[in-house]
Amino acid sequence: MASTILVVDDEQNIVKLARLYLNKDGYQVEAAYDGAEALEKAKSIRPDLIILDIMMPEMDGLAVCRELRKTSNVPIIILTARDDDIDRIVGLELGADDYITKPFNPRELVARVRAVLRRASNEPPAQPVLEADGVRLDSASREVTVEGEQVTLRAKEFDLLAAFMSHTGTVLDRERLLQLVWGSDYYGDTRTIDVHVAWLREKLSGAKRVKIQTVWGIGYKLVVSSDES
C-alpha cells in the first residue's frame, strides 16, 4: 500500500510541485494550506509523513510541529525559505526528522522522503525502560524522571538521552550520535549535537550522579560517578 504524505504549505505552487513528483514516485498526497488545517488532517488521515513549511500565516510550521509532537511521532520534514541555522535547529529540536531549504530540487525532496520513511520503518524496538542511578527513561510513555521528579524533554532530547543511556560509559562521537538519533541519512552538521547536549545537560542538572561528559576532540559519554559531586 502506498504511503500517504501530507504536504503543508500556504503556497499552492509548492504543494502542486511536491504532489507532482511524489505522485510520480508512487506516494499518495494530501494537502493542507495552513497550520490549523494541517493539524486536522494529520488527525483524520494519519499520514505516514508530513512535509511542513515553517513560514505560514497565523500558525507557523514550528507551532504545528510542537502540537503534533504532543501526541504523534509521525516523521516530519520541515521546509524553510531561509538558509538559517536557527530555523533548522529549532525545527529539529521540536522533533522534526529532517529539513530542506526552499527553493528546493523536487527530486531531492523525494529522496529525503524516501530516506526518512526508510529510517522510520527500520528503527529497532526501543528497550521499554532504561535506568541509570537516579535517572529513569520509559520509552513507552516517553517520560523521564530525575531523582524521582518528572522532567519534560523535547523529542530529540528524549532520543538523545535514550542513546546515551543505551551506551552508558561508552564514548559516542558526534557522527555516531547523529546516526543513532537523526539517522544515517540525516543531511545536517554535527553542531546540532552540541546544541542538544547543552539542552539535555540542563534538563539533567538535578541528577546527583549521572552526567554527560565531554570527551575533547571525540564526542560525549554518559557517566555515573561514585559520589554526588
N, C-alpha and C positions, 0 to 999 in steps of 0.2 A: 504494500500500500504506500502511495506517495506521501512524503512528509508535507505537512502544511506549514507555510511560512507566513507570518503576519508582518506586513510592511507598514510602518507608521511614519508618515511624513506629510506635512501640510502642503508640499509642492507636488501637484498632481503629475507633472512630467517625470519627477524622480520615481514616483510609485509606478508609473507606466513602464519606465525603463527597467526597473527591477523586476516587475512582473514578466516582461517580455523574456528576459534572459533566464529567470528562474523557471518559467514555464517550459522553455526550451530544454532545460536540464531535468525536467520531469517532476518538478515540485508543484504542488497546489499553492496558490497565493491568495491571501485575503488582505484587504487594505483598510487602514484607518487614517484619518486626516487630522486628528487632534488627540490630546492625551486622554481625555475622558472616553472617547470612542475606543481608544486602544485598550483601556482597562476593561471596558465592557466586552469587547471582542475576545480579549485574552481569557476572560472568564467563561464566555459562552462556547467558543470553538476549541479552546485548549490547543493552541498551535504547538508544533514541535520546536519552533524557533521564532524569535521576534527580531526584526531589523528596526531599530528605533532611532529616529532623528532627535538630536538634542535641542536644536533651536526651533521651538514651536510656540505659538502664542498661547497665553493663558496658563496652560500646564505644560511645562517643558519636559523633554525626554528624561532628564535626571530625576524629576519628581515621579514620573511614570515608573522608572526603574526602581526607585525607592519603594513605591507602593507594591509593585509586582513581587519584590523580594520578601515582602512580609508573609506571603502565602505560597510562593511558587519558586521553583528552581529552573524554570524554562530557560534554555540558552538564549542570551541576548547579545546581539551585535549592535553597537551604537554607531550612529553616523554623526560626524561633526564637520561643520563647514569651516572651522578654524583649526589650523595646524598648530595647536596649543597643547602643551603637556598637561595643563590643569584640567582641560576637558577630558582627556583620556584617563588621567589618574583618578579624577573624581568618579567618572563613569565606571571604571574598573573597581574602585573602592566600594561603590554601591552594589556591586555584584554582576556587572556586565562581563561577558566572557571574551569579547574581542571588540575591536573598533576599526573603523575605516574612515578616512578623511575625504570629504567632498571637495571638488568633483572627483568621482571615482571611476575606475575602469570597471564596467559591469561584469566582465569576466573574472576580475579579481574578487568582486563581491560574491559571485557564485562559488569561487574557490574557497573563500572564507566560510561560507555557509556549509559547504561540504565538510571542511575541516572541523568546524565546531560541532556539527552533528555526529561526525565520526568519533570525536573525542568523548562526547556525551554518552554515546552508545557503548563505548569501550571502557568506561570508568568501572573499576572493580568495586564490589560492595564494601562499604566502609565498616571498620570494626564498630560494633554498637556503642561501646563505651571505652574511652581512653582515660587513664588516670596517671597523674604524676603528683607527688607529695603536695596535697592541698589544692590541686587543680584537677577538675573533672570535666570531661567533654563527652556529651551524649549526641551521637550523630543522628539518631532517630528524631529527637526533639529539637536538634540544633541549639542546644542550651549548654552554657559553660558556667561553672561555679568556681570561684576562687576563695579558698578558705571558708567554704560554706555559703558564700554570698554570690548570687547570680550576677553575671556581668553580661552586657549586651555587646555582641560583636557583629560587625558587618559581614556580609557573605564571604568575602575573600580573607578577612581577618580570621574567620572561623576555619576556613580551609587551610590557611597557613598554619594556624595553631595545630590542626589535626596532622599536618605534615611533620611538624616539629615533634609532636608527641608520639607519632609513629616511629620516629627515629631518634628517641632521646639519647643524648650523649654522642651522637654522630654528627660530624661536621657536614653541612649541606651547602654547597656553593650556590651562587645566585642562579646559574643556569639550571641546576637540578631543582631548585625551588620553583622556578618558572615552569618547569616541566611538570612537577607534582601538582601545582596549584592552578596554573593557567593552561597547561597542556603543551605538548611538543610542537603544536602548530601555531603557538602564540607569536605574534609579529613584533611585540613591543620590546623595550630595552630593560636592562636589569635595574635601572633606578627605581622602577616600580617596587621591587623587593625591599629596597632600603626604606622607602616611604611607609610601606605596610608593616615592616618590622618595627619602626618607630611608633606607629599607632598601636600595634599589638603589645609592645612593651608597656605602654601607658595603661592599657586595659589589665595587664598582669601585675601592675605595681603593688597590689595588695598581697601577692603571694610571698610567703615567708622564705621558701627555699628554692622556688622554681624561677629561673632566669633564662632569658635569651642572650647568649654570649656571642660577641663579635669575635671572629677568628680573622685577624687582619690579613688582607690580601687573598682571602679564600671565600669566606661566607659567614654563616652563623650556625650555632647549635643550641639546643635546649639542654640546660644542665640543672641538676638537682643538687644543691650544696648540702654539706653536712651540718650547717648551722643556719641561723636566721639572719646573718649579717648581709 
